[in-house]
Amino acid sequence: MINGQQIYDLIKKLYPIPRSITGEGVRQTLSLISEVIPLKVTEVPSGTKAFDWEVPMEWNIRDAWVKNSKGEKIINFKNSNLHVLNYSIPIQKKVGLAELKDHLYSLPDQPEWIPYRTSYHNLTWGFCVSHTQLENLKDEMYEVMIDSTLKPGSLTYGEYYIEGSTKQEVLISTHICHPSLANDNLSGIAVSAYLAKQLSEKKNNYSYRFLFIPVTIGSITWLSRNEAEVSRIKHGLVLTLLGDGSDFYYKRSRQGNTEIDKIVEKVLKDLGKAYKLLDFSPYGYDERQYCSPGFNLAVGRLTRKPHGEFPEYHTSADNLDFVKPEYLAESLDLITSITEVIETNKTYLNLNPKCEPQLGKRGLFKKVGGAGKTKDFHMALLWILNYSDGTHSLLDISNQSGLDFKLLHEAAKRLMDADLLQELN
């Protein structure tokens, strides 16, 4: 059985890697994920067209620092890979304080934290520092060095496909491009990897496709290469920000009332803890690509507190202390419950629809071990018999009755065993 410590240990392995939307950091990340599940790794050459976008040049970094006039490294990439503006061009030169400050980024409101900043589409260089570091800089000459490369290469992503009884797919997507940020998004990567491992050990009705991709350009590239196949995707989730102790948030798909939207809402409600539902907006993570009007897939996003709504977001404070094994385990359990509802949300037909059948002589009106309270189980039998007319799914009946989905599923199995119910899908 997978536990939170296993998920956390994968995060610890991934944490030091300097990742970006391309480069060796992405490949190293996918290699470590491949120790949990077998990934198919795809390389898409720089310059490849992806709808209105183009796969960028590949960026790699080996070292970076800023030295003061005494030759001391006062900013050092080896201490934190957040110190370098992601996608900085190579540079080695001497600059004065004014010019250096033009290329420094800090957080005045959080003076001890290092921000995470990127410059994917603007050729420049820079360093991210704590605001305390910035304020302590003296008016002198500095030597800056960024040992990076930006040249034709490829965009790399990983894919894992689990074949089910049907060709209809559940898409699970998570982004792999952020460097040492534990919640955003090593938590999503690690939870997704262990969810995939868990599902690979079961017999599933649906097929499951897991994507480990760079944010935005990764989903756009994958969609452009798989346009003919996306019609098989019936449900989808973007997973991120799953390692802290805040409440769960679910962002609905663009359609707003798809089966996956209803399933996640029901599972969250049955969990009995505080949660929040968000309507779709065209801003956020890769759900906005999957839900773009040309695809309009039934893909929602599951997180704990969303991006930008907690102070540690995109800073050095999103570290290994910010995420906890117990919260990662809770996130995996929730998503597992969601997949269980996806797998078992069937529509049934009552085979004895004229008045209620006599349940007592079939041994159904008695205490059933593990099925919850006897009264609730009896009510579940009656609700299913009454609404199993071929037009109401088990989820519909659960929402209508207010009864727990798992209880209704158990009742449906017992009714099928008694030849009172037929599964339609």
N, C-alpha and C positions, 0 to 999 in steps of 0.2 A: 504493500500500500504506500502510495506517495505521501510524503509529509512535507511540512513547510520548510524544514531544514534542508531537504534536498533542493528545493526551489531556490532557497537563499544561497546555498553553496554554489549553484550555477551563476547566480548574480555576482558572487565574489570573484569567480574566475573571469567573468566578462568585464568587470569594473575597470581594470587598469588599461584596457585596450583603447587607443586613440582612434575613434571611429569618425566617419563622415558619410556623405552620400555615395562616395566611391572609395576605392583604395584597399590596401592590405588590411586595414583595421576591420573592414566589413568581411573580408575573407577569413580572417582569424576568428571573428565572431561566429560565422557560419560553421567553421570547423569545430568549434566547441559545442555548438548546438547539435552537430552531427554525432557527438558522443552520446546524446540522449535519443535522438531519432535520426534515421537515414534521410539526408536531404539531397534533393536534386538541385545542383547549383548551376545557375545560368549566367553567362557573361554576355552583355549586350554592348557592342563596340561604341565608343564615343562617336558622336555625329549621327547616330541612328535616329531617324525621325520617329516621334511618338505623338501622333495627332499634332497639336500646335507646338509641341515641345521638341527638344533635341537632347539626346543623352550627352551630358557634359564631359569635359576632359576629366581624366582621373587625377585625384589629388592624394599625395602621400607626404608624410612628414616624419623626419628622423630626429630633429632636435631644434630647439629655439631658446634664446635667452636675451636678456638685456644686461649689459655690464655698465657699472658706474666708472668714474674717472680713475678709481683705484683698481679696476679690473675685477671687481667683485660681481658675481651674478646676482642681481637684485630681483630679477624675474626669471624663472627657470621652468621650462616646459617639463623637465624631468620630475619636478615636484608636483605638478598638476597639468594634465593635458587640456584643461579648460583655459590655461594661461594664454593660449594662442588663438587668435581669431580664426575660426574654422574656415579653411580654403584660402588662407593667406598665401600670397605669392612669395617665392624665395627672395631674400634680401640680406645684405650685409653692408652696413654703412654706419657712419658716425653722425649723430644728430644732436641738436641742442634740446633743451627742456621743452620749449614751445612746440617744436615739431614732434617730439616724442608724445607729448600730451594729445596732439591731434590724432594719434593712433592708439590711444589707451581708452579702455572701457571699464567703468566701475559702477558700484551701486551705493550712492550716497546714503540711502535709507538703511542699508545693511552694510556698514563699513568694513566688516571682517570677512564678507563673502566674496567669492570670485564669480562674476557672471559668465554665462555661456552665450557667445555671440557667433554668428556666421556671416559669410559674405560669398555665397555661392555664385552670384551672377554679376559681381562688381570686382574687378581685379584690383585688389589693394592688400595691405598687410596691417596687422594690428596685434595688440596684446590685451588680455583681460586681467585685471588686477583688483585686489581689495581697495576700497576707497582710502583706507588707512595708508596702504603702500603709496598710492598716488599722492596723497597730501604730504608725505614725508620725502618726496623727491626734491633734490637740491638743484639749483640753477647751475648746471655744469654740462659737460659733453658726455654723451652716452654712446656706447656701441651696441647696435642691434643686429641680431643674426637669426634668420629663420631658414633652416635647412629643409626646404620642401620642394616638391616637384608638382607641376601642373602640366600634363601633357596627354596626348591621345592614349586611351586605355580602354576601360570598359566600366559599365555599371553592373554590379553583382547582386543577385538575390537568390534566396533559397526557397524551395517548395517541397512540401511533403503531402502526398496523396494517399488516402486510405480508402480503398474500394469497399463500398457497401453493397447491399442487395439491389439497390437501384442506382441509376446514373445521376439522379438528382443530388445536388451538392449542398453542403454547408461550408461556407467560406469563413475561415478564421484568419484575420490579417493583423500583423503587428509590425511596427517600424524598428529598424535595427541601426539607424545612422547616428544616434546621439552618443557622444563619448561618455565620460565618467559621471553619468546621471543615473542613480539607482532606481528611482521611481519612474522616471521618464527617460528611457523606457526599458531598462533591464528587467523591471517587474513584468511588463507585458511579454517580453521575449521568453523569460523563464517559465511563466505560467502557461503560455501557449505551448512551449516545448513539452512540458509534462502533461498537459491536457492531451496533446497528440499521442504521447507515449501511452497514456491511459486508454484512449480510444482505440489505439492499434491492437490492444489486447482483448478487444471485445468484438462480438459480431454485431454489426450496425446495419440498420435499414438504409440510412443515407450514406453517401460517400462524403468524405471530409477532405477539404483542401486547405492546407496551412501555408500561408505566405509570410516570409520573413524578408522585408523589403525596406529600402530607403524611403523615407517619408516623401510624399507628393510625387516626385519624379519616378519613384519605384512603382507605385500603383498605376500611374499613367502609362509607364512603359509596359507593365504586365498586361494591362487592359488592351493596349494597342496590339500586343502580340497574341492575345487570346480572345479577340472579339467574337469569333464564331462560337466559342464554347461557353460564354458567360450566361447564355440562356438556361443552362443547367443549374445555375445557382438559385436555390429556392430561399435559403436563409443565409445571413451573414452577420458577423460581429467583428468590429475593430476593437482590439484589446490593448489597453495602455493604462498607466497610473494605477496599479493594482496592489502596491506594497505598503501603503501607509494605513493608519487606523481610522481614516475618515469614512463617512457614509458612502454607500454606492450611488452612482449617478448613471442613468441610462439615457442616451440621446437617441430618439426615435429616428427611423429611416425617413427619407424624404416623403414617402407615401403616407407615413404617419399611423397607419392602422393595419400593417401587415401582420402575418402570423408571428414572426419573430418579435415584433413590438409587443404583441399581446402576451406571448410566452414569457418574455423577460419581466414584464410588469407583474404577471401572475406569480412568478417565482420570487420576485422581490417582496411582493405582498405576503406570500406564505412564509417567507423567512422571518417575519415578525420583528424586523429592525427598521430603523429610519432609513429612508431612501428618497431620491428625487428623480423625477422624470423631466427630461428636457425635450422640447420640440426641435425638429431639425432646423439647422441654419447652415448656409454654405461656407462655414468657417470652422476650422478645427483640424482634425487629422485626416486619414485617407478615406473616411466615410464620405467626404464631400466629392471624391472622385468616383467611387462606386455608385453614389446617388446622383451623379450629374445627369441632366435630363436625357442624354443620349443612351444611358444605361438604366438609370432609375431602379437599381437593384434593391432588394429588401435587406439592406445592411444597416444595422444600428451600431452604436458605440457604447461600450461598457467601461467605466472607470470608477475610481473613487473620486475624490474632489477633482474637478476638471482643471485643465491647463490654465495657468494664470491666476487661479483662485486660491493658491496657497503660497506663502512667501518664499519657500524653498525652491519653487519652480525655476528651472534653468539657472541654477546657481550651484556653487560648491557645497551648499548645505543639503542638497539632494544626494546624500552620500550613503554609505553602508549602514550608518546608524539610523537613517530616516525610515528605512523599510525593515519590517520584522517578519520572521518566519510564520508567526501565527496569523498575520494579516494576509500573507501570500497563500497560506493554506485555506483561509476563509474564502479568498477570491477564487481559488481553484474549485472548492466545494460548490460555490454558487454557480460557476460556469458549468460544472458537471451536472448540476441539477437542471440547468437550462437545456443541455444536450439530452438529458433523460426525457424531458418533456417533448423536445423536438422528435425524439425517436418514438415516443408512445402516444403522441396526440393523434389518435385515430378517430374515424367516424364509424358508427355502428348502426345496425338495423335490428330492431326488436323483432324477434321471430314469433312472438306471441302477443301481438299488439292489441287484441280485443280484451280490454279490462286487464287488471293486474293478474299475473300468473300466481299460483299458490306457491309461495317460496318456502313455506315450512316443510312441505313434503320433499323438497329438494335439499333440505339441510342448510338453507341459507339464512333462516331466521334463528340464529343462535350466536353465541359469542365466538368471534373469530380471532385467534391468536395473532398478534402483530398487525391487525387491521385497524387499530384505533378503537375508540369507544364503540360499544355495540350499537348504540342509538345512531351514531354518525354513520356507521357502516350500513345499517338498515336504510337510512335516508339516502345514502349513496346508491344503493340498489334501486330504490324507487325513482330517483332522479334520472338515472341512466335509462331505465326501462321507459320512462315517459318521454324522454327527449331523444332517444335513439330512433329517429325516423328517417335517417339517411341524410339529414341536413345540418345536424349539430355535431360538432367535434367534441371530444372529451374536454378540451379547453373551454369551449363554449358552455358546456354543462357546468364546469367548475366555476366559471365566472357567474353564471346564472344562479347557481345554488349557494355559492360562497363556501363550498366544501373543498378540502385540500385535494389537489390534483392527484397525488400519490394514492390517496384513499380511494378516489374514483377509479383510478387505473386498476387497483386491486379488486374492486367490486366488479369491474368490467370483465376481468379475467375469470372470476368465479361464475359470472352469468354465462360466459362462453362455455365454460366447463359443463354447465347445466343445460347446454343447447338452447338457451334463451336469447342469445345474442350472436350476431354475425358481424365480423369485421369487414368494412367496405374498402378501406385503403390502408 
